[in-house]
Amino acid sequence: MKTTDRLWTVEEVAEYLGVPVGTLYQWRCKRIGPPGRRIGKHLRYLPEDVYVWVREQT
């Protein structure tokens, strides 16, 4: 299974972006980071959404 075939965890997104996990949670509260989704009690990210968000940053 490729990593793009599944949702990413907060830890995986933080590693990909090179930021601390806490930063992702802060961005989520401020609505400025990549869009995440709650799956039950877990926060998950679509890799495509993360890629798009990165491309939109200037």
Residue, then its C-alpha position, 0 to 999 in steps of 0.5 A: m500500500k502506498t502512503t497516498d492510498r491511506l489517510w495520514t496521521v498527525e505525526e506523519v503530516a508533521e514529519y512531512l512538513g518538518v514542523p512539530v505536532g503541536t504546530l499542526y494542532q495550533w494551525r487547526c485551531k486557527r484554521i490556517g493549516p492543511p485541512g484535517r478530518r476527524i475519524g472517530k476520535h482521531l485526526r487524519y489528513l488526506p495526502e492530496d489535501v496536504y500537497v495542495w495546501v503546501r502548493e498554495q503557500t507563498 
